[in-house]
Structures are given as C-alpha cells and as structure tokens.
Amino acid sequence: MPLELIHSDVCGPMQSTTIRGNRYFLTFIDDCTRMRWVYFIQHKYEVFNIFKKFKAIVELQSGYKIKRLRIDRGREYTSTEFLKFCEDVGLERQLTIAYSPKQNGVAERKNRNIVELSKAMVHEKRLPYKFWGEAVNTAIYIQNRCPTSALNDSTPFEAFSGRNLGIKHLRVFGSICYCHVPCQLRLKLDDSATKCIFVDYIKCEKGYRVYNLQTHKIVVSRSVIFDEDALWDWEKQDVEHVFIPISFEENPRTTEEEDEVTGSPTTESQIESGSGSTSASSQSASPSSTPVKLRDIAEIYARCNMSIIEPEN
C-alpha cells in the first residue's frame, strides 16, 4: 500500500547555494510506488518542520497514513521533538546502524542518482552552479513521470495517484526561451517577449518557471516559446547557437575516381571524319562511362540499314 514505508535522507551541503540560498535538499521516497518528493533547506534543523508539512500533504492527497519511516541516525532525525512527534502520531521509526548507509540504500541511491542527473543537466547548458536546485527539482519531476520496470512499466505518479499525466509539455532544461510580456506590463514600442532560461515546471499550475535574463529573477509564465538547441553565453550576454556539422557523403570521391567516371577530355585527333572505326579509348571504356567520341551525320547514315525507295510512276 502507498505510504506503508517512507525512505528519507538529507543530501548536502552543496558547494554553492541555490538562488534562494539553500545548501541541502531533503528527499522522501514511497517504497510501494517509488514516488519521490524533494524539499530544499538552508539548515538541517529544518527537517522536522518539513516532515510535518510533508506528512500532512501526502496523507490528505492519498487517503493513506504513513506507518514507517526509514532514516539514518543524523541529529535532524533523532532530536527529542522528532521522537515525541512520532510517538504521538503512532509512527514507527526504523533507524539504520551507524556508518551503515546500505541499510537506507533506497534513499542513498536515489539521492546519488539525482545529483548525477542534475550535474549533467547543469553542465549540458553551461549554467552557473546556483541553478542546481532547479535541476534537482526538474530531475525528480521527470522521474516521477517515467515508467519503471519495478511498477510493470507504470509511472510512480500513476501508481501513487491513479492518474496518468501527459508528457507533451516537457522541454529541455536550461534551454533559451522567449517569455511573452503582457500588454499591461509594457509600453507600445517595447518588445512583446523577453529572453529567459527555462529552469523548472510548476506543479500546481499550468506553466513554466523561467529565469529572466534582464531582471535576474524567476518568473512564472504560460506563453513561452522554446529554442532548445540554443545556449546562453554568460560572458558575452548573448544567445549562442550550437551547430552540428553533418556529412552528406560518407565516402567522398577522389580526383582520380572522378577522372575515371567522367573520362579525359577529347582532342581533335580522336575525332574521325567519315566512316572510321571507334577509337581504342572509347572501346575500352566501361558501359557506365560517358561517351567520349563524336560522330558526324554522314557516318550515322552509312551505318543505317534503312533505304529509301522512290515510288514508281
């Protein structure tokens, strides 16, 4: 059943803070459906308040109760207030042995996988490290909508909520996009769109979170046009397009091969007037080669088997 067992772990601190100043991220994984949730925090002591908020949300959405929580022995999980809260709500804590991360392997592996995915996403679009939080959020958003063999090719979101969401709205993380500026926020001669960078999806609304390159703030918009092959050059402050050269001919012909196909130029000495025979070079040419000898009209008539008979009066 969903929420029968929840795995949780804290990852961090990261070498750079997010745009909102966070250095850690906290994950919760449902053992039954493999559904993932992520929260970003500045300090580890925030874990207790985040867990209370998470518990209230998921239990209300699913109609199930969290029964067991598998965690490590970090201070953020073993505080007095955390222990008292679990006792009051009847929640069983499963603590791992010290220095035995394998006992909480589900959360440990998921966090490592999320970090690797977010690193690849940030480096692919040459983004500053401050966008690692948005990359982590996007990676989990996509993973929850990808089918997995552990659920018989179903998605974690479908297994948890019973609804299957579409993926047509998915876009390349970090790509250049052009966000529409409403007429109420611009003058008559101002641009109707502004350059932005796509950084995240909106969970409760239909739209995208984009980073405005002029105001250096994250805004939410629905009317967005994407240029997924473009990059933003942070030094030149301009759009950089990446072109991949394509070879249309795998084995280009050499000059010698072209000469063999087209044949050498014909000189006047090779052209015979009258009914002479074909030159030796034209006889040895392959059937696919271009003819290199010209014949005049007299030779053509001489080789013709047809005869013209004048009618008798």
ABEGO torsion letter per residue (X at the ends): XBGABBBBBBBOBBABBBAAGBABBBBBBBAAAGBBBBBBBABAAAAAAAAAAAAAAAAAAAGBBBABBBBBABAAAABAAAAAAAAAAGBBBBBBBBGBAAAAAAAAAAAAAAAAAAAAAAAAAGBBAAAAAAAAAAAAAAAAABBBAAAGGBBAAAAAAGBBBBAAABBBBGBBBBBBBBAAABBAABBABBBBBBABBBAABBEBBBBBAAAGBBBBBABBBBBAABBBBAAAGBBBBBBBBBBABABBBBAAAAAAAAEBBBBAAABBBEABBBBAAAAABBAABBBABBBBAAAAAAABABBBBBBBX
